[in-house]
């Protein structure tokens, strides 16, 4: 087992270091899961091994294998995740009043951004000789992990809150996972998954505590940097919704790495968007005292009351010179409809939350109308059709007669 490019796992609180070859989740010097670990690299080794052309031809995230924390002799478990398109969005730009591009990660194999992390998790679990892998999820990570576990030949046991959308529960069941719907919140399901990991020794994919999962997510930053090189312009802002905080942290780390290695000339500011009913990272970033650890939002993928990667997320916002803000559930639903009706991109609520964030940021003067913005849609809309129905009008129910159509749209032109 060799990872010459990975130097250590470092506690984000106390700086204690641990062997990256061992299976360890958090720093044992801190109670609970507070001691989140950061993967540290030898970038000279990475630079020696990364010789890919930055030509925009990104078949999968494994184009950046030199950056990924897997052993040299590990066989990647992959479904060709990553390599998602960065779309010009002229109709959305006109509607918002600012030049906007869309990074559509809902096009990943299981329909969500989290495939980037799941590929790493299953690759590492299989290489370590683990037969069972687990995680807690509001739905997307569960579906994603189940698909990759099936691909890798591992058993998968996942914990979800009892109110997770049916579409997201159907996926892992089709993939053959054992789905345990916990009578409680996501945070309670999460705590149980950690307890079970300690009891049974299953490999835990939870991105909030497994230090290697953020590293898979950071490939979206690598891709955005490469796509910026091809376009000849680094966007002023990159916008993500925030739940546990590891997605925006990973994206910033990836883009920053390409900047520090000289592959791109500048970095964007990161804008993190949370729902009003799940605002813990925003509250921490703005140093609010009146925080609530209960999550209540229609955007189930970011319905996290006690995010474990708050520190990493806030660090990404601070280092990039970015910002965070809140949007309402109504604004999220309107954004879902707006993204679909202007650009034909169908996102689940959490995936459309960045669009709502851009509208709010423009209104509050956080983003200027002459800047360029990338919004990242993290999940495909068919995962949560019930929410989409709340954002749209009902279908027109008509009899099978021409007159019924004429009543709606008038008679045809002569």
N, C-alpha and C positions, 0 to 999 in steps of 0.2 A: 504494500500500500504506500503510494508515494504522491505527495502533493507539495512539490518543491516550491510552488508559487504562493502557497498559503503559509504564513509564518506563525500565526497564533490566533487564539480566540481571546479577546480582551473584554473584560467587564466594563460596561458603559458607566458604572457608578464609581467603582474603586480602582479600576485599572488592573486588577489581577488578571494573569494570563494562564491559559490552559492549552493543552495539546490538541491541535485541530484533528488529529487522527482518532480521538476517542469520541464516543457518543455521549455528549453532555449538552444540556439544554440551557441552564442558567447558572450564574455564579452562586455556589453554595454558601458564600459569605453573607448572603442577604436572604431575608425571610420571604417565603413564597416564590413568586416569579419576578421579583423586582430586579434582580441582577441580570438584565439582558446582555447577551454577548455580541460582540462585533467581530466579524471576520477581517483579519489583517493580511495584507499581501506584500510580496516582494515584486514590485512593479518592473524591476529590471528583468526578472525571469519572464514575466508576462510579456514585456516588450519583445523579448527574444523569440517568443513562440507565437506571437500574433502577427501574421503576415498577410492577412486577408485584405483584399482591395476594398476601399470604401467607395464602392460604385453603386450602392443602393440595391444590389442583388442579394437579398437576405432570405435564404431559403428557410431558415429556422434560427432559433436563438443559439444553436450550437455552432454558428459561424463564430461566436465569441467564446468558444470552448477554452481558450487560453485564460480567460478571466474567471471561469466557473470552478467552484471549489469541489471538484471530484478528482478521484485518484486517476493517475495516468492509465492504469490498466482496467478501469471501470468501463463497462459497456453501457452507453447512454440508453435509458428507457425513454423513448421519444415517440411522439405522434406528429412531429414537425410543428411544434408550438413556436410561437413568435413569428417574426418576419411579416408582421401585419402592416397594412397599407397606411400611409399618411395622406389623407385626401384633402385636396383643395375643396373648400366649401363656400362657393360664391353666393348661393342662395341664403345660407345661414349667416354669412358675413353681412349681407345686405339687411337681413332681419335684425341682427344684433347691433349693427353700426360699427363693427370693427373687423379687420381681416382675421378670419378664423380658419384653422385647419383641424381636421379630425383624425386622431389616431384610433382606429377601430379595432380594439383588442377583443371585442365580442366575436371576432372571426377565428379565434383560437379553436383547437379541436373539440373541446367540450363546451365552447361558447363563452369562455371567460378568461380574463387576464391571469387567473391563478394557475393556469396550466404551466406557466413559466416556472413557478415554484414546485408544482407537483412533479414535474419531470426530474428536477434535482432530488426531491425527497425520495422518490421510488428508486432512482439510480443509486443513491447512497445507501438506502435501506437494503436493497438487493445485494450490493457489493459487500455490505457488512454482514451478510448472512442472516438477515432478519426475514422471517416468514410472514409476519403480520404487521400491518401499518395502520395507524389511527389518526384521527383529528377531530376537532370540534368545528362546527361551521354553521353559519346561517343558511347555507345551501350550496353556494358556488364552490367553495373549497371541498366540500363533501363530494359533489359530483365530479369535480376535477380529479381529486385523489383517487376516487373509485375507478375512473377510467384508466388512469395510469397504472394503478395496482393491477388491474386486469391485464393490461399490456405487459406488465413485468412479471406476471404469474404470482403475485402476492395476495394473501387474504387481506381484506380491508374491513375495518369496523369503525363506523363513524357516529358521532354524537351531534344531534341537531336539536334546536328548540322545537317544541311541539307545534308551533305556529309557522314553521318554515313553509314557503310556497310549495304547493303540490308538484308543480313542474320540476322544481329543484330536487324533490325527493324521488321522483320517478327515475331520474337519470341514474343515481347510484344504485338503485334497485335493479335497473336493467344491466348495469355493469357488474352485478353480482355481489355487491357489498352488503354487509349486515348493517342496517340502519337502525339506530337507537334514538327514537324521538323522546327527548327528555321533557318531562312535565315541568317546564321552567323556562328561564331566559337563556339567551346565548351564553351569558357569563356563567350561569350555573352549569350548562352543558360543557363549557370550556373547563371549568374547575374539575368536573367529573372526569373528563378525558385525561387531565394531568394526573389525577389520582389513580386512574386505571393504568396509565403508563408506568407509574412507580410500582404498582401491584403486580402487573403481568410482564413487564419488560417489553411491551410492544414499541415499535419505532413510532415516534410522534412527529407528525408533519406540521403541527400548528406553527404557522409562520411567525406568530408573535413571540414564540420562545425558541423555536429551532433556528439557530443562527444562520443556517445555510439557505433557508427559504427566501430571505430578503435578497440573497445573492442571485437567485434565479430571477426574481422580479426586477433586478437592476438592469437586466438586458433590454428592457424597454427604453432605458436611458441611453444605452449604447446604440440602439436602433434609431432613436430620435436624433442623436448626435450624427450618425452616419447619414440619415436622411436630410439633415441640415446641411451637411457638406455637399450633397448632390444638388440641393436646392440653391446653394450659395448664400444662405441666410440662416442665422440662428434666431428662433422666435424670441420675442421679448418675454413671453409668459408660457409656461406649461401648467395645465390645470388638471388636478386629480380630486376625486372625492376621497374622504378619509374615514376609515372605520377603526381598525387597529393601529394604523399609522405606518405599517411597514411598506405599503405600496409607494407612497410618495417618497419615503426615505430611500427605498431601493432605486427609484427612478433618478433621484438627485445624485446618488452615489455613482450610478453608471454614467450619467452625462458628465459629471465632474471628473471622473477618471479619464474620459476621452479628452477633456480639456487639458488636464494636467500632463497627459502623454503627448500633447501637441497635435492631436487628430482634428480638433475643432478650435476655432479662434475665440470663442466666447461661451458663456453659459446663460441659460434663461433664468428668470425668477420663477419660483414655484408658488402656485396658488393652491392652497388646500381648502376644500369646501366640505362642510359638514351640515347635516340636517339639524334644524333647531332642536329636535327631540333627542339628539345624540351628539352633544357638543363638547365632549371632554377634552379633546386635543385643542380645539379652538379656545376653550376656557383656560387651558394651561398656557397656551402661547400668549394669550393676552393677560395672564396672571389674574384671572377672576377667582374669587373665593367661594362664590355661591354655586358650586358645582353639584350636579346630580348624577349618580352612577346608574340611573335607570334609563334605558334607551327606548324611545317611542317614536318611530318614523316608518313611513311606508317603504322607504328604501332599505329593505331588510339586509342587504349586503353590507351596509355601513351602520347597522343598528347595534352598536357596541357601547355599552355603558362604562366599562372599565378597560380602555385600550391599554395593551401591554407595551406598545412601541411609541408611546407619547414622546419620550425623550428623543428618539431618532427622528420622528416626524418634525418636532419643533426645531431640531438642529438643522434639518433640511431647509425649513422655511427661513431660519435665521441666516444660514450660510449663503443662501441664494439671494438674499435681500427680498424675499417674498412676503406673502401675507396669508391670512386665513380669514374666512368669513362664514356666515350661516345663511341657509335658505330654508324656506318653509316647504312642507310637503306639497302644498298646492303649486308652488313655484317649480318643484321638481317634476310634477306631473305635466305641467305646461311645457317644460323644457323637453320632456320625453316626446310630446306631440310635435313640438317645434323642430326637433332634430329629425324626426321621421318625415314630416311633411315638407321640409325644405331640402333634405339631402338623401332621403331614402335609407337612412340608417336607423335601425330599430334597436333601441337600447332599453335595458331594464332601468328602473328608477335610479339606482346608484350610478349607472353608466351615463345617465342624462344629467345627473347632479352638477357636473362641471359646467354645463351650458347655463344652468340656472345661476351658477356662481359667477360666470362672466357677465350676465345681465346685471347682477347686483354690484359687481366690482366696477362696472361702467357707471352705474348710477351713483356710486359712492366716491368716484374719482380714484379708485385704486388702479384701474387700468385706463389708459388714455386711448381715445378713438384712433390715434395714428400709430398704435402699436400692433404687433402681430401676436396672435394667441393660438396655442394648440390645446384643444380639449381632448382628453383621453376617455373614450367610452370603454368601460371595463367588463361589460356583460351584455349578452344578447337578449333582446326583448322577450323572446318566446319562453324564457325562464320564468316570467311572471306576467302572464296575460291578464290576470285579474286586476292588477294595478293599472295596466294600460287601458283597460275598459273605463276606468274612472276618469281618464284624461280625454276621452273621446266621446262623440255622440254615438247613439245606437244606429244600427243599420236601418235603412229604409225598408219597411215591410210593405210589399206591393203585390197585387194580383198579377197573373201572367198576361197582361194586356198592354198594348201600346199606349192606351189612354192614360194609364197610371204613370208611365214615364213622362208623357207630355205634361201632366199636372205638376211634375217636379221641375222640368227643364224647358217647358214650352214646346211649341211645334218646331219641326225641323225647318231649316232655311230652304227656300226654293232655289 
